[in-house]
């Protein structure tokens, strides 16, 4: 099928519009856009060349027809310049040769995952900087100037605090003041560590989960107050019950996945000072807690001793029963006989495998046993 000039012009115009849309959206990498542009330009050049050749041929045909009409009786001179160009074949008109077979749609990326011949070595582990810049442009992470960064920070502070950076504040004492994102804060009124009353930076875990304003230095220096305890340690060391520990109104906690297995109950961590305070109020101080712990240990030893005596009594009953049954069997069947066999006696017997057999006889009861001679 041969396309007309108008159809080809429409196709090229559609290609140019599609390429312009891809450029505006930024969905195609630069390298691919360059390839598409070069391909479209090549097609345009081919179409222009074919149009020029067709126009020249048509002009030559018109000139030759006019000369024949003007001089019908004169012979046409045999000159190369005045020869009529023959009609264009299908190959010349289309610019491409007709394919004798259907070309298979084989894509290299279906068979080659990493084509090292097309990679560019940027001396950074085969990282293409063009691809990174394209990705940053799509994500909006282009390189910014310092003025752009300041403008962006000012916009963020305006959205966060509802004030512009240009807003002015009048304060009498400016010795301990600091500008934080459009707001003036007095450093003297900032919250400090509950332990040392100096630092303004707190431990994130204690502040987030336990609402305690303690700096990291004090957490390390006072592990007896700010260390974390598991639920089992709270029960064993501070004698608290499960319902008390499950009450969220009494204790803050951190819940994590159980390190032993993901199917077990979630691990709960409690702050030592909170657990200790509640335990002292419950048992009457540290002395009351120690006394309760000693009483429980004594009760535990008593229960263990009672259980041991019960098992010992059961074992004695079992031994007496065994002695009684053995005595009954002796009276009924007599004493237990133990065979004492003599030396092997040779015989002429042979087993199925052709091995010689010997006989051994009990000296007490006369029981005979056949054995293989080795």
C-alpha positions as MATLAB code, in Angstrom:
seq = 'XXXXXXXXXXXXXXXXXXXXXXXXXXXXXXXXXXXXXXXXXXXXXXXXXXXXXXXXXXXXXXXXXXXXXXXXXXXXXXXXXXXXXXXXXXXXXXXXXXXXXXXXXXXXXXXXXXXXXXXXXXXXXXXXXXXXXXXXXXXXXXXXXXXXXXXXXXXXXXXXXXXXXXXXXXXXXXXXXXXXXXXXXXXXXXXXXXXXXXXXXXXXXXXXXXXXXXXXXXXXXXXXXXXXXXXXXXXXXXXXXXXXXXXXXXXXXXXXXXXXXXXXXXXXXXXXXXXXXXXXXXXXXXXXXXXXXXXXXXXXXXXXXXXXXXXXXXXXXXXXXXXXXXXXXXXXXXXXXXXXXXXXXXXXXXXXXXXXXXXXXXXXXXXXXXXXXX';
ca = [
       0.000    0.000    0.000;
       1.486    3.347   -1.124;
       0.738    6.390    1.049;
       0.007    9.755   -0.456;
       1.866   12.915    0.487;
      -1.046   14.187    2.603;
      -1.243   10.927    4.573;
       2.504   10.993    5.231;
       2.288   14.620    6.379;
      -0.515   13.753    8.824;
       1.496   10.805   10.201;
       4.571   12.985   10.743;
       2.476   15.693   12.430;
       0.965   13.113   14.797;
       4.442   11.806   15.639;
       5.685   15.295   16.436;
       2.686   15.978   18.712;
       3.159   12.641   20.538;
       6.857   13.393   21.039;
       6.023   16.858   22.388;
       3.544   15.319   24.894;
       6.190   12.867   26.124;
       8.637   15.734   26.638;
       6.096   17.754   28.642;
       5.184   14.837   30.914;
       8.789   13.760   31.458;
       7.912   10.052   31.542;
      10.557    8.962   29.020;
      14.339    9.131   29.684;
      16.445   11.579   27.716;
      18.320    8.868   25.820;
      15.078    7.374   24.534;
      13.754   10.803   23.545;
      16.918   11.439   21.536;
      16.496    8.106   19.750;
      12.860    8.899   18.928;
      13.793   12.351   17.601;
      16.587   10.954   15.434;
      14.257    8.259   14.065;
      11.551   10.812   13.205;
      14.119   13.108   11.557;
      15.433   10.219    9.456;
      11.902    9.394    8.300;
      11.307   13.059    7.434;
      14.541   13.190    5.393;
      13.604   10.018    3.532;
      10.138   11.318    2.742;
      11.566   14.633    1.541;
      14.071   12.853   -0.731;
      11.351   10.669   -2.223;
       9.105   13.716   -2.773;
      11.958   15.565   -4.509;
      12.741   12.636   -6.813;
       9.058   12.209   -7.683;
       8.750   15.938   -8.413;
      11.859   15.895  -10.636;
      10.606   12.891  -12.543;
       7.205   14.486  -13.077;
       8.867   17.709  -14.311;
      11.033   15.750  -16.742;
       7.951   13.938  -18.033;
       6.147   17.247  -18.567;
       9.152   18.755  -20.391;
       9.516   15.735  -22.659;
       5.795   15.741  -23.488;
       5.902   19.473  -24.324;
       8.885   19.040  -26.644;
       7.157   16.236  -28.523;
       4.039   18.356  -28.945;
       5.985   21.389  -30.194;
       8.166   19.494  -32.712;
       6.213   16.476  -33.897;
       8.160   15.995  -37.198;
      11.645   16.464  -35.720;
      13.581   13.536  -34.368;
      14.444   13.610  -30.725;
      18.219   13.742  -30.175;
      19.679   10.912  -28.177;
      21.133   12.932  -25.297;
      21.398   11.698  -21.702;
      20.081   14.948  -20.315;
      16.874   14.779  -22.364;
      16.103   11.119  -21.751;
      12.806   10.411  -20.025;
      13.180    8.939  -16.542;
      11.171    5.725  -16.194;
       8.385    5.335  -13.624;
       9.397    4.818  -10.028;
       9.130    1.326   -8.711;
       7.415    0.455   -5.457;
      10.792    0.302   -3.719;
      11.718    3.892   -4.795;
       8.288    5.303   -3.936;
       8.058    3.879   -0.444;
      11.723    4.247    0.462;
      11.811    0.741    1.946;
      12.127   -2.695    0.423;
       9.166   -5.022    0.688;
       9.716   -7.771    3.255;
       9.337  -11.324    2.002;
       8.591  -12.624    5.528;
       7.181  -11.326    8.806;
       9.971  -10.092   11.040;
       9.701  -11.676   14.549;
       9.163   -9.343   17.502;
      12.245  -10.260   19.536;
      13.309   -7.915   22.286;
      16.817   -8.097   23.659;
      15.721   -7.302   27.201;
      13.649  -10.524   27.248;
      16.866  -12.540   26.967;
      19.610  -10.192   28.272;
      19.120   -8.797   31.750;
      22.370   -6.815   31.983;
      23.893   -5.709   28.678;
      27.413   -4.584   29.567;
      28.011   -3.304   26.037;
      25.435   -0.537   26.573;
      26.530    0.414   30.094;
      28.531    3.564   30.738;
      31.350    3.403   33.260;
      31.155    6.554   35.359;
      33.780    5.197   37.802;
      31.175    4.808   40.518;
      30.169    1.179   40.304;
      28.462    1.452   36.877;
      26.078    4.170   38.079;
      24.726    6.335   35.282;
      24.493    9.950   36.382;
      22.004   10.745   33.611;
      19.565    8.197   34.979;
      19.944    9.614   38.497;
      19.290   13.131   37.274;
      16.208   11.939   35.356;
      14.910   10.189   38.450;
      15.529   13.294   40.569;
      13.713   15.433   38.022;
      10.705   13.121   38.167;
      10.705   13.148   41.986;
      11.308   16.870   42.207;
      14.781   16.557   43.771;
      16.701   18.813   41.417;
      19.703   20.733   42.674;
      18.645   23.886   44.515;
      20.452   27.094   45.202;
      20.847   28.479   48.689;
      18.172   31.104   48.048;
      15.731   28.407   46.907;
      16.457   26.393   50.032;
      15.893   29.446   52.276;
      12.641   30.222   50.483;
      11.464   26.628   50.959;
      12.343   26.647   54.662;
      10.505   29.931   55.132;
       7.419   28.459   53.479;
       7.577   25.393   55.744;
       7.891   27.525   58.870;
       4.985   29.699   57.736;
       2.781   26.626   57.215;
       3.857   25.087   60.539;
       3.688   28.097   62.861;
       1.279   30.302   60.919;
       3.747   33.214   60.914;
       5.998   34.742   58.312;
       9.729   35.154   58.765;
       9.321   38.860   58.143;
       7.171   39.217   61.290;
       9.008   41.130   64.010;
       8.931   40.530   67.767;
       9.738   43.047   70.456;
      11.317   41.549   73.584;
      12.985   43.471   76.387;
      15.587   40.870   77.496;
      17.246   39.212   74.470;
      20.139   37.505   76.249;
      18.514   34.066   76.519;
      16.307   34.196   73.429;
      16.512   32.081   70.317;
      14.616   32.217   67.000;
      13.210   28.784   66.123;
      11.209   28.692   62.892;
       9.553   32.100   63.183;
       9.014   31.925   66.964;
      11.013   33.496   69.787;
      11.644   31.062   72.656;
      13.175   31.905   76.025;
      15.860   29.327   76.848;
      15.255   29.781   80.582;
      11.683   28.560   80.216;
      12.630   25.467   78.199;
      12.026   22.135   79.999;
      15.150   20.534   81.436;
      16.115   17.040   82.541;
      14.230   15.877   85.648;
      17.410   14.357   87.089;
      20.232   16.829   86.397;
      18.141   19.953   85.524;
      20.680   20.986   82.881;
      20.178   19.291   79.534;
      17.335   20.190   77.192;
      17.642   17.073   75.005;
      15.770   14.041   76.324;
      15.875   10.330   75.661;
      13.382    9.687   72.853;
      12.136    6.313   74.128;
      11.478    7.477   77.683;
       9.831   10.685   76.470;
       7.648    8.978   73.858;
       6.450    5.899   75.771;
       6.826    6.888   79.456;
       6.474   10.694   79.270;
       9.683   11.155   81.281;
      12.028   14.052   80.485;
      15.377   12.379   81.179;
      18.555   12.980   79.205;
      20.625   10.087   77.895;
      23.502   10.825   80.263;
      21.263   10.411   83.322;
      19.766    7.219   81.876;
      23.257    5.705   81.703;
      24.299    7.013   85.126;
      21.138    5.807   86.951;
      20.247    2.331   85.630;
      18.590    1.468   88.983;
      15.851    3.988   88.137;
      15.519    4.178   84.352;
      16.245    0.642   83.153;
      13.511   -1.420   81.494;
      12.025   -4.575   83.049;
      10.132   -7.431   81.454;
       6.782   -8.628   82.752;
       8.368  -11.759   84.285;
      10.968   -9.704   86.160;
       8.239   -7.457   87.584;
       6.365  -10.502   88.892;
       9.430  -12.189   90.409;
      11.355   -9.198   91.793;
       8.550   -6.816   92.790;
       5.789   -9.395   93.510;
       3.183   -7.827   91.219;
       0.261   -9.716   89.695;
      -0.760  -10.071   86.063;
      -3.930   -7.923   86.292;
      -1.931   -5.099   87.885;
       0.654   -5.177   85.109;
      -2.040   -5.359   82.415;
      -3.726   -2.206   83.724;
      -2.672    0.585   81.346;
      -3.796    3.248   83.831;
      -1.139    2.115   86.329;
       1.928    1.589   84.147;
       3.289    2.852   80.857;
       4.791    0.157   78.667;
       6.573   -0.656   75.418;
       5.202   -3.548   73.394;
       7.515   -5.423   71.025;
       7.525   -8.715   69.174;
       8.623  -11.638   71.333;
      12.330  -12.359   70.610;
      11.879  -16.094   71.260;
       9.128  -16.635   68.685;
       6.734  -14.541   66.649;
       3.782  -16.723   67.718;
       4.316  -16.081   71.444;
       2.671  -13.227   73.326;
       4.156   -9.788   72.699;
       6.952   -8.688   75.018;
       6.115   -5.830   77.404;
       8.796   -3.577   78.927;
       8.138   -1.444   82.027;
      10.129    1.404   83.569;
      11.863    0.331   86.789;
      11.110    3.490   88.784;
       7.357    3.248   88.050;
       7.213   -0.440   89.005;
       9.304    0.162   92.120;
       7.120    3.046   93.284;
       3.903    1.033   92.913;
       5.445   -2.019   94.597;
       6.668    0.001   97.605;
       3.209    1.542   98.025;
       1.650   -1.910   97.861;
       3.957   -3.731  100.322;
       4.828   -0.811  102.598;
       8.250    0.240  101.407;
      11.436   -1.666  100.669;
      11.436   -3.507  104.036;
       7.874   -4.710  103.534;
       8.779   -5.988  100.067;
      11.798   -7.890  101.439;
       9.729   -9.401  104.251;
       7.024  -10.536  101.820;
       9.679  -12.049   99.561;
      11.209  -14.009  102.486;
       7.793  -15.300  103.568;
       7.089  -16.498  100.060;
      10.470  -18.224   99.889;
       9.765  -20.040  103.189;
       6.344  -21.131  101.939;
       7.943  -22.325   98.725;
      10.467  -24.470  100.637;
       7.693  -25.919  102.815;
       5.648  -26.877   99.768;
       8.696  -28.459   98.176;
       9.476  -30.486  101.339;
       5.859  -31.623  101.618;
       5.879  -32.773   98.009;
       9.154  -34.655   98.567;
       7.764  -36.508  101.604;
       4.638  -37.467   99.643;
       6.693  -38.903   96.779;
       8.898  -40.784   99.296;
       5.813  -42.345  100.892;
       4.545  -43.475   97.470;
       7.915  -45.043   96.668;
       7.947  -46.990   99.968;
       4.462  -48.346   99.285;
       5.575  -49.468   95.847;
       8.632  -51.297   97.267;
       6.502  -53.079   99.889;
       4.064  -54.208   97.197;
       6.911  -55.595   95.093;
       8.330  -57.522   98.073;
       4.898  -58.974   98.871;
       4.282  -60.136   95.274;
       7.756  -61.734   95.054;
       7.098  -63.605   98.334;
       3.779  -64.933   97.003;
       5.431  -66.134   93.780;
       8.167  -67.905   95.795;
       5.597  -69.747   97.911;
       3.599  -70.712   94.827;
       6.318  -71.554   92.291;
       9.361  -71.953   94.492;
      12.591  -70.091   94.391;
      13.725  -68.552   91.151;
      16.017  -70.909   89.158;
      19.081  -69.608   87.324;
      20.492  -71.911   84.630;
      24.131  -72.927   84.785;
      25.104  -74.481   81.439;
      27.958  -76.925   80.950;
      30.681  -76.906   78.327;
      29.523  -77.438   74.709;
      29.098  -81.081   73.626;
      29.887  -81.891   69.998;
      27.251  -83.636   67.845;
      26.882  -84.658   64.219;
      24.014  -82.211   63.617;
      24.259  -79.573   60.887;
      21.877  -76.645   60.367;
      20.348  -75.532   57.070;
      23.358  -73.396   56.242;
      25.777  -76.300   56.717;
      27.245  -75.144   60.040;
      28.056  -77.621   62.839;
      25.843  -77.582   65.965;
      26.790  -78.196   69.612;
      24.664  -78.843   72.729;
      24.912  -77.236   76.170;
      23.060  -78.753   79.167;
      21.964  -77.081   82.415;
      23.600  -78.728   85.456;
      20.574  -78.079   87.692;
      17.463  -78.868   85.620;
      18.963  -80.624   82.570;
      17.699  -78.113   79.982;
      19.506  -78.524   76.660;
      20.216  -75.687   74.231;
      21.577  -76.018   70.681;
      24.157  -73.511   69.558;
      26.242  -72.949   66.428;
      29.874  -73.989   66.682;
      32.208  -71.181   65.838;
];
